[in-house]
């Protein structure tokens, strides 16, 4: 029999439906792989029984001749930002350690309804704040990739580092991620997998621990473009419980996948050729242009003039929203409570938050509280919102000239864990190519393009028009077909 853990979403779903193997066999294989890869620290909690229960339900449906769901028989990893009923949900923080929700997030429920099972809750940067998966209370996640000639543990990216590590190492066929400023796309690029952030509102935020509510968006991370399309169909949909949810039908992205881009124009933003970008990243970008030309697309030069202001605007808006969202963690209702003897209410708030939040979370709360304060609101927050409008307008103008945009996903390949932890500004620069699409709420995905001279993966990013996930997926498929990326990490865990 084929090694089941080498299979992706489509191959598993179709194999189970066709009787090539049972869903239970798949779940057992992945459960064993998860247990054997504990050194990666990709999972905070494992749930083998949940995976087996989902598999048995799928096998029972098939035995009755019933039609299986879009994710029928596929066990996945769930980023520990999604509330899962009866299973600890921590956002990788100490302040929520031990919190067990009495409800299920809309996205996870959609996936269970589609026939998926859960292998466990995946590690992440605490409250999704980070670009390297080094801010988790439960320890760093390691990438399954190694830089050639060294044994240093490499970053899997962040915040969805547990998701990227699990999918890339073949201990999960797919995983959920969330993207606030690049947290699906950057880790996908670092680990040689595919990940898509859909249009803001396409996937419900209900039951997802909030970081920055106007930016957060769930999406799939998987082995290839087709698997992302399948999983996104299962995740997406209107949710009346989320006021920002799009009241639109979910397109048939999988059925309409095509790598033929005849008649399409792909824009190349001149402002994305930034100082400090690795030469091999720029080389992969040039290759991407040729691949898209080969697929029939016309490559056109475009301008996104406010790009250089996007990152600073993001690091005002996102912390401002975080400082508001995280105010709910006070030690009163749920989660950690630190109550020193003889302390009053304010002392309890201070002690609980000091013990429960990590350094990066505290840093962003402080920044957010500062920019929202009476003396600085207009000088910083209001100005950042104006910049956000200008960034969105840049994209609107660009899409009058093209159908999608091609850019690098990250300015560098992955880096060793610990190499940037004392330099938050350099860490923030990892999101420089990803943040603009997030500010504008646009669909964007990363597709693996090549490996660099150190044997590490490099990703290319496609940004599309609002609601045009199909165009993004199709352009991504065209790159995937021509890049022929088949590299995988050499097993060391």
C-alpha positions as CSV (number, residue, x, y, z in Angstrom):
1,X,0.0,0.0,0.0
2,X,1.1,3.6,-0.6
3,X,2.6,5.4,2.4
4,X,-0.6,7.1,3.5
5,X,1.1,10.0,5.1
6,X,2.6,11.0,1.7
7,X,-0.9,11.7,0.5
8,X,-2.6,15.1,0.4
9,X,-6.2,16.1,0.8
10,X,-7.5,15.1,-2.7
11,X,-5.7,11.8,-2.8
12,X,-7.0,10.8,0.7
13,X,-10.5,12.0,0.0
14,X,-10.7,10.2,-3.4
15,X,-8.9,7.1,-2.1
16,X,-11.4,6.7,0.8
17,X,-14.3,7.3,-1.5
18,X,-13.0,4.8,-4.0
19,X,-12.3,2.1,-1.4
20,X,-8.6,2.1,-1.9
21,X,-8.2,2.3,1.9
22,X,-10.3,3.2,4.8
23,X,-10.5,6.5,6.6
24,X,-9.5,4.7,9.8
25,X,-6.3,3.5,8.2
26,X,-5.5,7.0,7.2
27,X,-6.2,8.4,10.7
28,X,-4.1,5.7,12.3
29,X,-1.2,6.4,10.0
30,X,-1.2,10.1,10.7
31,X,-1.8,9.6,14.4
32,X,1.4,7.5,14.5
33,X,3.3,10.1,12.5
34,X,2.3,12.9,14.9
35,X,3.4,10.8,17.9
36,X,6.8,10.1,16.2
37,X,7.4,13.8,15.4
38,X,7.1,15.3,18.9
39,X,10.6,16.8,18.5
40,X,9.1,19.4,16.1
41,X,6.8,20.7,18.9
42,X,4.2,21.4,16.2
43,X,1.2,20.3,18.4
44,X,0.2,21.7,21.8
45,X,-2.4,19.0,22.3
46,X,-2.9,15.8,20.2
47,X,-6.4,14.3,19.7
48,X,-6.0,10.9,18.2
49,X,-9.5,9.8,19.4
50,X,-11.1,12.8,17.5
51,X,-9.3,11.8,14.3
52,X,-10.4,8.2,14.7
53,X,-14.0,9.2,15.5
54,X,-14.1,11.4,12.3
55,X,-12.7,8.5,10.3
56,X,-15.2,6.0,11.6
57,X,-18.1,8.3,10.8
58,X,-16.8,8.6,7.2
59,X,-16.3,4.9,6.9
60,X,-19.8,4.3,8.2
61,X,-21.3,6.7,5.6
62,X,-19.4,5.0,2.8
63,X,-20.6,1.6,4.0
64,X,-24.2,2.9,3.7
65,X,-23.6,4.2,0.2
66,X,-24.0,7.8,1.3
67,X,-22.1,10.6,-0.4
68,X,-19.0,11.7,1.5
69,X,-18.2,15.3,2.3
70,X,-15.6,17.5,0.6
71,X,-13.1,16.5,3.3
72,X,-14.3,13.0,3.9
73,X,-11.7,10.9,5.6
74,X,-9.1,13.6,5.8
75,X,-7.5,14.2,9.3
76,X,-6.2,17.7,9.7
77,X,-4.3,19.8,12.2
78,X,-6.2,22.7,13.8
79,X,-4.3,25.9,14.7
80,X,-4.8,26.5,18.5
81,X,-6.6,29.8,17.8
82,X,-9.8,28.1,16.8
83,X,-12.2,27.2,19.6
84,X,-12.8,23.4,19.7
85,X,-15.6,22.1,22.0
86,X,-14.2,20.0,24.8
87,X,-10.6,20.4,23.7
88,X,-8.1,22.9,25.2
89,X,-7.8,26.2,23.3
90,X,-5.0,28.4,24.4
91,X,-3.8,30.7,21.6
92,X,-0.4,29.4,22.7
93,X,-0.6,31.5,25.8
94,X,-0.3,30.9,29.6
95,X,-3.3,33.1,30.3
96,X,-5.6,30.7,28.5
97,X,-3.8,27.5,29.5
98,X,-6.4,24.9,30.5
99,X,-9.3,26.8,28.9
100,X,-11.8,24.3,27.4
101,X,-14.5,25.9,25.2
102,X,-18.1,24.8,25.5
103,X,-18.6,25.7,21.8
104,X,-17.1,25.1,18.4
105,X,-15.7,27.7,16.0
106,X,-17.7,28.1,12.8
107,X,-14.7,27.2,10.6
108,X,-13.8,24.0,12.6
109,X,-17.5,22.9,12.6
110,X,-17.7,23.4,8.8
111,X,-14.6,21.1,8.5
112,X,-16.1,18.4,10.8
113,X,-19.4,18.6,8.8
114,X,-17.4,18.1,5.6
115,X,-15.9,14.9,7.0
116,X,-12.6,16.0,8.4
117,X,-11.1,14.7,11.7
118,X,-8.7,16.5,14.1
119,X,-5.2,15.2,14.8
120,X,-4.7,17.9,17.4
121,X,-4.3,21.6,18.2
122,X,-1.3,23.2,16.5
123,X,1.3,25.4,18.1
124,X,1.6,29.1,17.1
125,X,3.1,32.4,18.1
126,X,1.2,33.5,21.2
127,X,-2.1,35.2,20.2
128,X,-0.8,35.0,16.6
129,X,1.8,37.7,17.3
130,X,5.0,36.7,15.7
131,X,6.8,35.8,12.5
132,X,9.0,32.9,13.7
133,X,6.9,30.7,16.1
134,X,9.2,31.7,19.0
135,X,6.7,33.5,21.2
136,X,4.6,30.5,22.1
137,X,4.3,29.7,25.9
138,X,4.6,26.1,24.9
139,X,8.0,26.4,23.3
140,X,9.4,27.0,19.8
141,X,8.2,25.1,16.8
142,X,11.0,23.7,14.6
143,X,10.9,23.6,10.8
144,X,11.4,20.2,9.4
145,X,13.9,21.8,7.0
146,X,17.6,22.3,7.8
147,X,20.0,24.7,6.2
148,X,22.6,22.6,4.2
149,X,25.8,22.1,6.2
150,X,24.3,23.0,9.6
151,X,22.2,21.3,12.2
152,X,20.6,24.6,13.5
153,X,16.9,24.5,14.2
154,X,15.2,26.7,11.6
155,X,12.1,28.8,11.9
156,X,8.9,27.5,10.4
157,X,7.6,31.0,10.1
158,X,4.7,32.5,12.0
159,X,2.3,32.8,13.4
160,X,1.0,29.6,11.8
161,X,4.3,27.8,12.4
162,X,2.8,24.7,13.9
163,X,0.6,24.4,10.8
164,X,3.4,24.8,8.3
165,X,5.7,22.5,10.1
166,X,3.1,19.7,10.4
167,X,2.1,19.9,6.8
168,X,5.6,20.1,5.4
169,X,6.8,17.2,7.6
170,X,4.0,15.0,6.4
171,X,2.5,14.5,9.8
172,X,-0.7,16.2,8.6
173,X,-2.1,16.4,5.1
174,X,-3.4,19.9,5.7
175,X,-4.0,22.4,8.5
176,X,-5.9,25.5,9.3
177,X,-4.1,28.8,9.6
178,X,-5.0,32.4,10.3
179,X,-3.5,35.4,8.5
180,X,-3.5,38.9,10.0
181,X,-0.4,40.3,8.2
182,X,1.0,37.3,6.5
183,X,0.7,34.5,9.0
184,X,-0.4,31.9,6.4
185,X,1.7,33.0,3.5
186,X,5.0,33.6,5.2
187,X,5.2,30.2,7.0
188,X,4.0,28.4,3.9
189,X,6.9,30.0,2.0
190,X,9.4,29.1,4.7
191,X,8.4,25.4,4.6
192,X,7.7,24.7,0.9
193,X,3.9,24.3,1.2
194,X,0.9,26.2,-0.2
195,X,-1.3,28.5,1.8
196,X,-4.1,31.0,0.9
197,X,-5.6,33.9,2.8
198,X,-9.0,34.4,1.2
199,X,-10.8,37.7,0.9
200,X,-11.6,39.3,4.3
201,X,-14.9,37.9,5.4
202,X,-14.9,34.8,3.3
203,X,-14.3,32.5,6.4
204,X,-16.1,33.2,9.6
205,X,-14.1,34.7,12.5
206,X,-16.6,33.4,15.1
207,X,-14.9,31.2,17.6
208,X,-11.4,32.3,16.5
209,X,-9.3,34.0,19.3
210,X,-9.0,37.6,18.1
211,X,-5.8,39.5,17.4
212,X,-6.8,42.3,15.1
213,X,-10.4,42.0,14.2
214,X,-10.3,44.1,11.0
215,X,-7.4,42.0,9.6
216,X,-7.8,38.4,10.9
217,X,-8.8,35.8,8.3
218,X,-8.7,32.0,8.4
219,X,-7.4,30.0,5.5
220,X,-6.0,26.5,4.6
221,X,-2.4,25.4,4.4
222,X,-1.8,22.2,2.4
223,X,0.6,20.4,0.1
224,X,-0.6,22.0,-3.2
225,X,-3.0,24.4,-4.8
226,X,-5.8,21.8,-5.4
227,X,-5.8,20.7,-1.7
228,X,-6.1,24.4,-0.7
229,X,-9.0,24.9,-3.0
230,X,-10.8,21.8,-1.6
231,X,-10.2,22.8,2.0
232,X,-11.2,26.4,1.5
233,X,-14.5,25.3,0.0
234,X,-15.2,23.4,3.2
235,X,-14.1,26.2,5.5
236,X,-15.8,29.2,3.8
237,X,-19.4,30.4,4.0
238,X,-21.7,33.0,5.4
239,X,-22.1,33.0,9.1
240,X,-24.7,35.3,10.8
241,X,-22.8,35.1,14.0
242,X,-19.9,37.1,12.4
243,X,-20.9,40.7,11.5
244,X,-18.1,40.8,8.9
245,X,-18.9,37.6,7.2
246,X,-19.6,37.8,3.4
247,X,-23.1,36.9,2.5
248,X,-22.1,35.3,-0.7
249,X,-22.3,31.7,-2.1
250,X,-19.1,29.7,-1.9
251,X,-17.7,29.1,-5.4
252,X,-16.7,25.7,-6.7
253,X,-13.0,26.5,-6.7
254,X,-11.8,23.0,-7.1
255,X,-14.0,22.3,-10.1
256,X,-12.9,25.5,-11.9
257,X,-9.2,25.2,-11.3
258,X,-7.2,25.9,-14.5
259,X,-3.5,26.7,-15.2
260,X,-4.4,28.2,-18.5
261,X,-4.0,32.0,-18.1
262,X,-4.6,33.0,-21.7
263,X,-6.0,36.5,-21.8
264,X,-5.0,37.3,-18.2
265,X,-2.6,40.1,-17.2
266,X,-0.3,39.7,-14.3
267,X,1.0,42.9,-12.6
268,X,4.5,43.3,-11.3
269,X,4.7,46.0,-8.7
270,X,7.9,48.0,-9.1
271,X,7.9,49.1,-5.4
272,X,8.3,45.5,-4.3
273,X,12.0,45.4,-5.5
274,X,13.2,46.5,-2.0
275,X,16.6,46.9,-0.5
276,X,17.6,43.9,1.6
277,X,15.7,41.3,-0.5
278,X,17.8,38.2,-1.1
279,X,19.1,37.9,-4.6
280,X,17.7,34.4,-4.9
281,X,14.3,35.7,-3.9
282,X,14.5,38.1,-6.8
283,X,15.6,35.3,-9.1
284,X,12.6,33.2,-8.1
285,X,10.4,36.2,-8.9
286,X,12.0,36.4,-12.4
287,X,11.3,32.7,-12.9
288,X,7.7,33.3,-11.8
289,X,7.2,35.8,-14.5
290,X,8.5,33.4,-17.1
291,X,6.2,30.6,-15.8
292,X,3.2,32.8,-16.0
293,X,4.1,34.0,-19.5
294,X,4.4,30.3,-20.5
295,X,0.9,29.8,-19.1
296,X,-0.4,32.5,-21.5
297,X,-0.5,35.5,-19.3
298,X,0.8,39.0,-20.2
299,X,3.2,40.5,-17.7
300,X,2.6,44.2,-17.1
301,X,4.4,46.7,-15.0
302,X,2.3,48.3,-12.2
303,X,2.7,50.7,-9.3
304,X,1.6,50.4,-5.7
305,X,3.1,53.8,-4.6
306,X,2.1,53.6,-0.9
307,X,3.7,50.2,-0.3
308,X,6.5,51.6,1.8
309,X,4.0,53.0,4.3
310,X,2.0,49.7,4.6
311,X,4.2,48.0,7.2
312,X,4.4,51.0,9.6
313,X,0.6,51.5,9.3
314,X,0.0,47.8,10.0
315,X,2.1,47.9,13.1
316,X,-0.1,50.8,14.4
317,X,-3.5,49.4,13.4
318,X,-2.9,45.7,14.5
319,X,-1.5,46.5,18.0
320,X,-4.2,49.1,18.5
321,X,-6.9,46.4,17.9
322,X,-4.9,43.9,19.9
323,X,-4.8,46.1,22.9
324,X,-8.6,46.4,22.8
325,X,-9.2,42.7,22.1
326,X,-6.8,41.4,24.8
327,X,-8.4,43.6,27.5
328,X,-10.9,40.8,28.0
329,X,-8.2,38.6,29.7
330,X,-8.3,40.0,33.2
331,X,-8.4,36.9,35.5
332,X,-12.1,37.5,36.4
333,X,-14.1,35.2,34.0
334,X,-11.9,32.5,32.6
335,X,-8.3,31.5,32.1
336,X,-5.4,32.3,34.5
337,X,-5.9,34.3,37.7
338,X,-3.0,35.6,39.7
339,X,-4.3,37.0,43.0
340,X,-1.5,38.0,45.4
341,X,-2.4,37.9,49.0
342,X,-4.2,41.1,50.1
343,X,-4.4,42.3,46.5
344,X,-7.2,44.5,45.1
345,X,-8.9,44.2,41.8
346,X,-6.4,46.4,39.9
347,X,-3.5,44.4,41.5
348,X,-5.1,41.2,40.3
349,X,-5.4,42.6,36.7
350,X,-1.8,43.6,36.7
351,X,-0.5,40.4,38.2
352,X,-2.6,38.2,35.9
353,X,-1.5,39.9,32.7
354,X,2.1,40.1,33.8
355,X,2.2,36.4,34.3
356,X,-0.1,35.4,31.5
357,X,1.1,37.4,28.5
358,X,4.5,36.9,26.8
359,X,7.0,39.7,26.0
360,X,5.8,40.1,22.4
361,X,2.2,40.3,23.4
362,X,3.0,42.9,26.1
363,X,5.0,44.9,23.5
364,X,2.1,45.0,21.1
365,X,-0.4,45.9,23.8
366,X,1.8,48.7,25.0
367,X,2.2,50.0,21.4
368,X,-1.5,49.7,20.8
369,X,-2.5,51.5,24.0
370,X,0.0,54.3,23.2
371,X,-1.3,55.0,19.7
372,X,-4.9,55.0,21.0
373,X,-4.2,57.3,23.9
374,X,-5.8,60.8,23.9
375,X,-2.6,62.7,22.9
376,X,-1.6,60.4,20.1
377,X,-4.8,59.0,18.5
378,X,-4.9,61.5,15.7
379,X,-1.2,61.6,15.2
380,X,-0.8,57.8,14.8
381,X,-3.9,55.8,14.6
382,X,-6.0,58.1,12.5
383,X,-3.0,58.6,10.1
384,X,-2.5,54.9,9.9
385,X,-6.1,54.4,8.9
386,X,-5.7,57.0,6.2
387,X,-2.7,55.1,4.9
388,X,-4.7,51.9,4.9
389,X,-7.2,53.6,2.6
390,X,-4.5,54.7,0.3
391,X,-3.0,51.2,0.1
392,X,-6.4,49.7,-0.8
393,X,-6.8,52.4,-3.4
394,X,-3.4,51.5,-4.9
395,X,-4.6,48.0,-5.4
396,X,-7.9,49.2,-6.9
397,X,-6.1,51.3,-9.4
398,X,-3.6,48.5,-10.2
399,X,-6.5,46.0,-10.9
400,X,-7.8,48.3,-13.6
401,X,-4.6,47.3,-15.4
402,X,-4.2,43.6,-14.4
403,X,-6.1,40.6,-13.2
404,X,-3.6,39.5,-10.5
405,X,-0.3,40.5,-9.0
406,X,2.9,38.5,-8.7
407,X,5.4,39.3,-5.9
408,X,7.8,37.5,-3.5
409,X,6.2,36.2,-0.4
410,X,9.1,37.0,1.9
411,X,12.3,39.0,1.6
412,X,14.5,36.1,2.8
413,X,14.3,32.3,3.3
414,X,13.9,30.8,6.7
415,X,16.4,31.8,9.4
416,X,17.7,29.9,12.5
417,X,15.6,30.0,15.6
418,X,17.0,32.6,18.0
419,X,18.8,34.6,15.4
420,X,16.3,37.5,15.4
421,X,14.6,37.2,18.8
422,X,16.4,40.3,20.1
423,X,15.6,42.4,17.1
424,X,11.8,42.8,16.8
425,X,12.1,45.4,14.0
426,X,14.0,43.1,11.7
427,X,11.5,40.4,12.6
428,X,8.6,42.7,11.6
429,X,10.2,43.2,8.2
430,X,9.5,39.6,7.4
431,X,6.0,40.7,6.6
432,X,6.9,43.5,4.3
433,X,5.5,41.8,1.1
434,X,2.5,40.2,2.9
435,X,1.0,43.1,4.8
436,X,-0.3,45.3,2.0
437,X,-2.8,42.6,0.8
438,X,-3.9,42.1,4.4
439,X,-4.6,45.9,4.9
440,X,-6.7,45.8,1.7
441,X,-8.5,42.6,2.6
442,X,-7.5,40.9,-0.6
443,X,-7.1,37.2,-1.4
444,X,-3.5,36.2,-1.6
445,X,-1.6,32.9,-1.6
446,X,2.0,31.6,-1.4
447,X,3.1,28.8,-3.7
448,X,6.6,27.1,-3.5
449,X,8.8,28.1,-6.3
450,X,12.3,26.7,-5.7
451,X,15.0,26.0,-3.1
452,X,17.9,28.4,-2.6
453,X,21.6,27.6,-2.4
454,X,21.2,26.5,1.2
455,X,18.5,24.0,0.3
456,X,15.7,26.1,1.8
457,X,12.3,26.7,0.1
458,X,11.3,30.0,-1.4
459,X,7.7,31.0,-2.1
460,X,6.0,33.3,-4.7
461,X,2.9,35.3,-3.8
462,X,-0.2,35.9,-5.9
463,X,-2.5,38.7,-4.9
464,X,-6.0,38.9,-6.5
465,X,-9.0,41.1,-6.8
466,X,-11.6,41.1,-4.0
467,X,-13.6,37.8,-4.1
468,X,-11.5,36.4,-6.9
469,X,-10.0,33.5,-5.0
470,X,-10.4,31.5,-8.3
471,X,-8.0,33.8,-10.2
472,X,-5.5,33.5,-7.4
473,X,-5.7,29.7,-7.3
474,X,-5.5,29.5,-11.0
475,X,-2.4,31.6,-11.2
476,X,-0.9,29.6,-8.3
477,X,-1.7,26.4,-10.2
478,X,0.1,27.7,-13.3
479,X,3.2,28.4,-11.2
480,X,3.0,25.0,-9.4
481,X,2.7,23.1,-12.7
482,X,5.8,24.8,-14.1
483,X,7.9,25.1,-11.0
484,X,7.7,21.3,-10.4
485,X,8.6,21.8,-6.8
486,X,9.2,18.4,-5.4
487,X,11.7,19.1,-2.7
488,X,10.9,17.8,0.8
489,X,12.7,18.0,4.1
490,X,15.1,15.2,4.9
491,X,13.7,13.5,8.0
492,X,15.7,14.2,11.1
493,X,13.0,14.1,13.9
